[in-house]
Amino acid sequence: MGLLERLISIWKQKDCKETEEEPVAKYLIVGLGNVGAEYEGTRHNAGFMVVDALAKEGDARWSLERHAYRTEVRHKGRVLVLIKPTTYMNLSGKAVKYWLQAEKVELPNLMVVVDDLALDPGIVRIKKQGGAGGHNGLTDIEAALGTPNYNRMRMGVGDKFSRGRQVDYVLGRMEGEDLVRMEEAVKTACDAIKCYATQGIDRTMNLYNKKGNAHGNGADAEQGAEGAKKE
């Protein structure tokens, strides 16, 4: 083998090796809620609803692991690690901190999905940072991470409860029109999370933080973005 042929052979081997070892972008998507059949479908489990929908869409199966149920799906070359903490809402931070470290995910690639009383059912809002707003799950996550600077997706559940009945309300199940709106919001949330992984948080906020948003901002929004470039 001549010198030129040997150099070409070495270059090809090096190129293949670099391609094989190229890191895959990984995101941790945390759905907040409470485990147990008695909590399934309750307003406080809106975060669970979203990651369950993502897992179903990706034909992924959940496994019970440390501090959480875990699974993962792939979307356009990105890995979305989905977790549902088993620590109950008030200790969500323990699971989030553990899985960030276990999966070696950087803070900008974390998205926490949570219910929000201040938003009407059907409304989805995405923020890069902010206060806990009285939500025990977010309060614990902020304490565990030592910062409020992490991405969160707020799923509106409304505030149709009388004074002193907040716990009963958030641990109650949606029905009627509110349930229909939540189902549409879950679809929107799934599309927004995939957009976040491919287009980034700023672009996702611009596309999905629209007044009265529902599934009309769904898959078409991501396509448009690509074309444009226990209480």
PyMOL commands that set and color helices and strands:
alter all, ss='L'
color gray80, all
select helices_A, chain A and resi 3-20+37-39+43-57+89-102+107-109+136-145+166-170+176-199+201-208+215-217+219-227
alter helices_A, ss='H'
color red, helices_A
select strands_A, chain A and resi 26-31+63-65+68-75+78-85+110-116+124-127+151-156
alter strands_A, ss='S'
color yellow, strands_A
deselect
rebuild
show_as cartoon
